[in-house]
Amino acid sequence: MDYKALAANVENREGFGTQEWVYRVLRAGIVNGALPGGMQLKQDEISAALNVSHIPVREALRQLEAQHLVTIHPNRGATVTELSREMLINTMQVRAAISVAMLREAVPRMTEEDFTALDAILEEQRKVSDTLASEGLNIRFHEGLTAKANNPIADMLMEIIQANINRYLRSGFYGDAAEREISVVEHEKILAACKAGDADEAVRLLQSHIMDAVSLIPETVQ
């Protein structure tokens, strides 16, 4: 694995401590699929490639383990965590529950400025075909929907959940033009309910939108 290439695609190292930078490099590689589930992460190899000591690598791996992106095996090193189909479905159920609770809080607090920003994201979504760009816009839309819930703990949990789910759904959900179109239409309906102040309808649509993605879990995930 070319960890130097992964590092080149992460934010400039300046401004980050060594551990945080190593963590960001490895996390980005896992989330974007460059470091696939089951892959062994060798501390010696990572340290040499990134020109850092073993200590920040070890601490970065522990940080990733806390997010369930890495599994550390006693006396056997670390591997990228693999999620089973059952675990993915459970994770998506948790994501739906948190998202729905946040949206119900957010709807009464949303302003015209919020709606304008979300409309702009939808406009961009209709234009892009790149998988990673589409994924980024989808994340921005969902974050924008629930931002007014003002719940930093839920935001943190959602970031972890999103990182675990998206690496398995990327090709089917963001890489397929028909699925992207369905997603944008569903986003428009959710946003329309928010604009109407109908929290019940908004959360019903959001729950369905998230759980419909279960059908896009690749068949190779057991």
HELIX and SHEET records of a PDB file:
HELIX    1   1 TYR A    3  ALA A    8  1                                   6    
HELIX    2   2 THR A   18  VAL A   31  1                                  14    
HELIX    3   3 GLN A   43  LEU A   50  1                                   8    
HELIX    4   4 HIS A   54  ALA A   66  1                                  13    
HELIX    5   5 ARG A   85  ALA A  106  1                                  22    
HELIX    6   6 VAL A  107  ARG A  109  5                                   3    
HELIX    7   7 GLU A  112  LYS A  127  1                                  16    
HELIX    8   8 THR A  131  THR A  146  1                                  16    
HELIX    9   9 ALA A  147  ALA A  149  5                                   3    
HELIX   10  10 PRO A  152  LEU A  169  1                                  18    
HELIX   11  11 ARG A  170  TYR A  174  3                                   5    
HELIX   12  12 ALA A  177  LYS A  195  1                                  19    
HELIX   13  13 ALA A  199  ASP A  212  1                                  14    
HELIX   14  14 ALA A  213  LEU A  216  5                                   4    
SHEET    1   A 3 GLN A  40  LEU A  41  0                                        
SHEET    2   A 3 GLY A  77  VAL A  80 -1                                        
SHEET    3   A 3 VAL A  70  HIS A  73 -1                                        
END                                                                             
